[in-house]
Amino acid sequence: MKVKLMKIKVLGNGSYGVVHLGKIVTPVYNQIYAVKSINEYYSSFLRKEKEILLKFFGCPNIIQCYGGFTSFEQGQGEVYNMFLEYAPEGSLLDLMNKYGGKIPENDVKCYTQMIFEGLLDVHERVLIHFDLKPG
Ligand SMILES: Nc1ncnc2c1ncn2[C@@H]1O[C@H](COP(=O)(O)OP(=O)(O)OP(=O)(O)O)[C@@H](O)[C@H]1O
């Protein structure tokens, strides 16, 4: 089945692509996603990110990934896209910027709990990523 995605607006930019608010228009799902995209040629990191996120499918405190696909876009050629659960408040940094650097205390409690529970999910699914060099 051919899926048609409409990119509504840019949500932000990261090291591995631009993130759009996206909506599937065919078939009529009307489902909203965050869609992270990058030129197919540079997509290896984004594909890796997708593989890692898919290991946490079903974890309520980790942004869900629903897979990826390649599209052809005018002026850009082949683009790799990753479907993510849309977080209406954006990232923690977005939230800090919104409140001028000071997130209200009640929200801090709530986000801290989400972060710890998310970390617990990571440990439970036994994904340990060592990024440190010995010595
Ligand atoms: N799932 C999402 N829902 C809503 N907004 C998002 C989502 N993912 C990313 N964004 C927005 O897009 C921006 C870029 O996200 P991205 O994940 O590409 O990079 P990052 O994690 O912020 O930075 P880096 O890739 O450098 O570590 C975020 O700062 C946020 O504003």
PDBQT file of the ligand as one rigid body, heavy atoms in Angstrom, charges set to zero:
ROOT
HETATM    1  N1  LIG A 201       9.649  13.237  18.707  1.00  0.00    +0.000 N 
HETATM    2  C1  LIG A 201       9.690  14.565  18.646  1.00  0.00    +0.000 A 
HETATM    3  N2  LIG A 201       8.589  15.321  18.870  1.00  0.00    +0.000 NA
HETATM    4  C2  LIG A 201       8.655  16.680  18.814  1.00  0.00    +0.000 A 
HETATM    5  N3  LIG A 201       9.765  17.379  18.517  1.00  0.00    +0.000 NA
HETATM    6  C3  LIG A 201      10.891  16.675  18.274  1.00  0.00    +0.000 A 
HETATM    7  C4  LIG A 201      10.927  15.250  18.321  1.00  0.00    +0.000 A 
HETATM    8  N4  LIG A 201      12.180  14.832  18.028  1.00  0.00    +0.000 NA
HETATM    9  C5  LIG A 201      12.880  15.940  17.823  1.00  0.00    +0.000 A 
HETATM   10  N5  LIG A 201      12.130  17.059  17.956  1.00  0.00    +0.000 N 
HETATM   11  C6  LIG A 201      12.577  18.466  17.784  1.00  0.00    +0.000 C 
HETATM   12  O1  LIG A 201      13.603  18.503  16.808  1.00  0.00    +0.000 OA
HETATM   13  C7  LIG A 201      14.841  18.944  17.394  1.00  0.00    +0.000 C 
HETATM   14  C8  LIG A 201      15.984  18.139  16.794  1.00  0.00    +0.000 C 
HETATM   15  O2  LIG A 201      15.860  16.803  17.267  1.00  0.00    +0.000 OA
HETATM   16  P1  LIG A 201      16.978  15.713  17.029  1.00  0.00    +0.000 P 
HETATM   17  O3  LIG A 201      16.560  14.475  17.706  1.00  0.00    +0.000 OA
HETATM   18  O4  LIG A 201      17.260  15.629  15.560  1.00  0.00    +0.000 OA
HETATM   19  O5  LIG A 201      18.285  16.342  17.640  1.00  0.00    +0.000 OA
HETATM   20  P2  LIG A 201      18.724  16.549  19.129  1.00  0.00    +0.000 P 
HETATM   21  O6  LIG A 201      18.608  15.254  19.858  1.00  0.00    +0.000 OA
HETATM   22  O7  LIG A 201      17.989  17.751  19.675  1.00  0.00    +0.000 OA
HETATM   23  O8  LIG A 201      20.234  16.947  18.932  1.00  0.00    +0.000 OA
HETATM   24  P3  LIG A 201      21.452  16.006  18.499  1.00  0.00    +0.000 P 
HETATM   25  O9  LIG A 201      21.017  15.188  17.324  1.00  0.00    +0.000 OA
HETATM   26  O10 LIG A 201      22.501  16.993  18.123  1.00  0.00    +0.000 OA
HETATM   27  O11 LIG A 201      21.780  15.194  19.710  1.00  0.00    +0.000 OA
HETATM   28  C9  LIG A 201      14.660  18.766  18.898  1.00  0.00    +0.000 C 
HETATM   29  O12 LIG A 201      15.462  19.650  19.603  1.00  0.00    +0.000 OA
HETATM   30  C10 LIG A 201      13.177  19.018  19.079  1.00  0.00    +0.000 C 
HETATM   31  O13 LIG A 201      12.930  20.409  19.118  1.00  0.00    +0.000 OA
ENDROOT
TORSDOF 0
